[in-house]
Amino acid sequence: MERTLCIIKPDAVRRNNVGNIISMIQSAGFTILGLKQITISPKVAGEFYAVHRERPFYAELVNFMSGGSIVPIALQKNNAVADWRTLIGATDPAEAEEGTIRKLYAANKGENAVHGSDSIENGRIEVAFFFSELELIG
């Protein structure tokens, strides 16, 4: 079984789409190992997105992610990383497939509703960033 991290981003939280997104997660057969609603500081957001530090959108991303509540969710399923990335859709909602989370709930490429781990290794690392093993079921 693979683990992957979902983060429901501040834009989707503000638009009251948390329940809709969780419903889609459960309907797609994921097991939720842990879930919490938190706010993070710019320092923590910067640490989480450190891989993008040299990218032109880094400062904007850090400000966005620390600018409201987020909902990190630890997910588990066979083929979790690939299945989650399929369910969330393309980063740009204009390019996302119909029925994907981003097509339904993202406003634009920057406010794209959810985060998804991009590899099995990063799924493990990212889940551990937000959750201790004591916070996870299963």
N, C-alpha and C positions, 0 to 999 in steps of 0.2 A: 504494500500500500504506500502510495506517495502522499506527501503533505505539500500544500501550497498555501500561500497567504493571499487573502482577499483584504483589501482595505476599502471600505465604503468611504469615499472622500467627502470633504466638507460641502461641496455643491449638492451632492445627492442627499446628505443628511439634512441640509437646509430645506430641500424640496420635499422632505418627508417620504423619501423613497426607500428607506432602510427595510421596511417590512416587505415591500415588493421584491427587492433584490434578494432578501433571505428566502422568500418563497421560491424564487427561481433557482437558487442554490439547492434547496431541498428537493425540488422537483427534478433536478438534474442528477440526483443520486449521491450528492456529497454528504459526508458525515461532518457535522460541525463539532470540532474538538474543543474550541474555545472561542469566546466572543465577548467583547466589551466595548463600551463607548467611552472615549477619552479625548483629551486635547493634548497636543504635544507642543513643546517649545520650538522656536526656530532652530535651536542647537540640536535637538533630537531629530527634527525633520532633516536637517543637514547631514547628520550622521547616517540616517537611513538611506538617503539619496546621494551619499558620497560618491558613488560610481558615476554620477552625472555632474560632478563638481566643475569640470572644464566645459560643460555644454552651455550655450547661451541662455537656455531657459532655466538653469539651476536656481538662481535667486528667486525668480518668480514662482517656481515649484515649491521651494522651501516656505516662502511667504504664504502661498495658497494652502499648503498642508498644515501649517501652524495657525491658520486664520479661522479655525472653527473646529467643531467636534468631528472626529473620525470614528469609524467602527472597524477595528481590525478583527478578522475572523480567520482562525486556523481551520483549514479544510483538509479532509482526507478522502481518498478514493483511489482505486486503480486508475492509472493514467491521469492523475489529478491535475498536473501542470498543463498538459495539452488540452484536456477537457475544459478546464477553467478558462484558458485563453480563448478557446472556441466560443464558450458561453458569453464572455465579455465583449468579444468583437474587436474590430480595429480601433486603434487609438483615436482616430478621427471619426466621430459618429456619422459623418456624411458618407464615409466609406464602409461603415460597419454593415454586416448582413442584417436583414430583417429579423426581428425576434431576439437579437442579442441585447445584453444589458446596456451597452453604450448606445445602440440605436434607439432604445426606448427611453433612457434616462440621462444621457450625457448632453450637455448644452453645446460643447465645442471641443476642439482638440485639447485645450488646456483644462477645461472643466469636464473631465471625461468619466465622472461618476465612481469608478473603481480602479484599484491597482490589482495587478496580477503578477505573481512571480514568473520569471522568464526561463527558469530551468529547474530541474529537480534539486540540484545543489542549492540554488538560491531560495527555493521553497523552504528547505530545512533551515537555512540561515535566517530568512525573513520571519518565519514563524517564531524562532528562538529570540529574535530581536524584541518582539512584543509580548511573548508568553513564556513563563517558566514551565517546566514539565509538570509542576504541581498544579498549574492552572488548566491543564489539558485533560480531557477525559479520554479513555480508551487506551 
